[in-house]
Amino acid sequence: MKFFKIILSLFISIILLTNCTQKTIQKEQKSLKKTFENDFYIGAALNEFQFNKTDSVETALIINEFNSITAENMMKSMHIHPQKDTFNFKQADKFVAFGEKNNLFIHGHTLIWHSQLAPWIKEIKDSTEMVNFMKNHIQTIVNRYKGKVNSWDVVNEALNDDGTLRKTVFLDALGEDYLALAFKLAAEADPVAELYYNDYSMADAPKRKGAIKLVKSLQEKGVKIDGIGMQGHWGLNFPDLKEIDKSLTEYAALGIKISITELDITVLPNPFEVHGADVNMSFENNETMNPYPNKLPDSINNKLAKRYEDIFKILLKHKDNISRITFWGVNDGQSWLNNWPINGRTNYPLLFDREFKPKKAYKTILSLKDGKE
């Protein structure tokens, strides 16, 4: 009997120790969404392979690390509205369903954009026809996902680098009134969803000035605009950290939310001084422009980690005004920067490598919160 009690006591002790160890591991296990849960959403742009769950490892990583997702391509007009009388919601429906199933903040991208435009839309010249298109396009899409999609990029990249309005089919047909119309239509379709203006190079002074003017114009017209999206297509040396800081301060002064919407950091040469994200740009590839075809050197990996650290320090400083930070992709192999602005390069701009392993940059930004919560 005594022997039995000793064995039972040892068995109970092992169970208690195991449970305690498991709880300790769970408590110590870090992730992006857990680390920054009291600061802002941490998201990723997903392509159709990711929300279709073709890779179980990647699916598990997405669910573990992120609490927000953005539609990378499937909601752009060329895919979702390919013909005047035809909408294709197949992939967009799956994207939204993936977000709902996993309790993720869902961001729609994008309703009005001059690029990746369905060809038939480019032919619209008449103002009445353009108004009818915008009403049908915006309200059909937003109504379909009302109560499901939490926020939208209503208008994307409407500004030139100097802050003036970009010449587009929308501007040609309606003048600058197309901006207010787009936001009004989106707000009518879903009064609860957050509505954003999204653009690249938003830390550059000329475009910042133009974006502020754009937002103020909408506000003066009584148009609902909840925030601006600063695309974070940045590099190891640009933009200047002080300009990022200043931009966040000036945008916050508008009384709107700020999202860092497309964060990735190129580590490759940039002899053409390309600081934006114009998808139509293209240059010839060569060995000089593709210096790391097989592996990222430790020296550059360290610079990438330091750059992410410096940027996240600024973002945490402004966390009261930042609603969401979205990486433009999940791992390096998925990134659009492997093919832009030079096709066929090997880039390393994200926090996870091509095998879904966290890089030094990942660990560095998580360490910013150590002991602070």
C-alpha positions, 0 to 999 in steps of 0.5 A: 500500500505504501509503495502504491502511494509512493508511485501515485505521488510520483505520477501526480508530481510528473503530471503537475510538472508537465502541465507547469512546463507546458504553461511556461512554454505557452507563456514564453512562446512569442508571435507578432500578433501577441507581442503587439496586441496592445499596440496595433494589428499586425497583418500580411497580404495574402495571395490565393495559394495562401488562403486556399491552404495549399501549404499547411506550414504557411497556413499555420504560420499565418494564423499564429503570427498575424491577426489581420489580412489584406487582399493582395490581388484578387480584389483588384478590378482586373480580377473581380470585375473583368467585364462590364456585366461580370463580377468574379467573386470566387477568390475574394469569397475564399479570402474573406471566408479564411479571415472570418474562420480564423477571426482575423481583421479583414482589409479590402484592397482596392476599390478605385485604382488606375493600375491593374485595371480591367481593360474595359474600364480604361475605355470609359470617357463619358462622365455619366458612364464613369459615375455609373461604373463607380456606383455599380463597382464600389457598391456591388463589392462593398455590399457583398462583404458588408459586415465582413470586410472591416476596412477598405482602400477606397482609392489607391495611388491617386497622387504623383510624386510631386503631390499633384493628382495623377492623370487617370481615366477617373480624373479625365472623366470626372475631375477631382470629384471622383475622389469624394464620389468614391468615398461617398459610395463606399460609405453608403454601402457600408457605413461601419467599415473603415475607409482609407486613402492608400499610397506609396512614398507617403513619407516624402515631403511633396507627396505628404503635402499632397496627401494632406491636401487631399484628406482635408478636401474630403473632410471639408466636403463632409466625406467620410474618410477614416484613415490613410495608408502609408505604403512601406515599400522602403529600403535599407537607406530610404526614406529618412527615419526623421521623415517617417516620424514627421509624416506620422505626426502630420497625418495624425494631426488630421484626426484620422487613423494611420496604417502602414499598409505594404511594409517590405524593405528591399536589400538590393541595389537601387541605382535608378533611385526608385523610391516608390512602387509604380508597378509599371516600372521595369529595368534590365537585370544583370549580376550587379543588380542581383548580388545575392542569388543564393543567400543573404550575407550576414552583414546585409541580414544585420542591416535589415534587422537594424532597419526594421528595429529603427522603423518599429521604434518609430511606429511604437512611438506613434502607436496611439494613431496607428491602427494596423501594420501590414507586411506585403507578403508572408515570406521572401519567396512570395514578395513582389520585390523579386520581380520589381523593378527588375524581373528575376532578382532574389530579394529578402525584404520580409521577416520570414525566409523562403523556408518560413523561418523567422529571420534576425529582423523578426527576433529584433522587433519582438525584443523591442517589447521585452519587459515592457508589457 
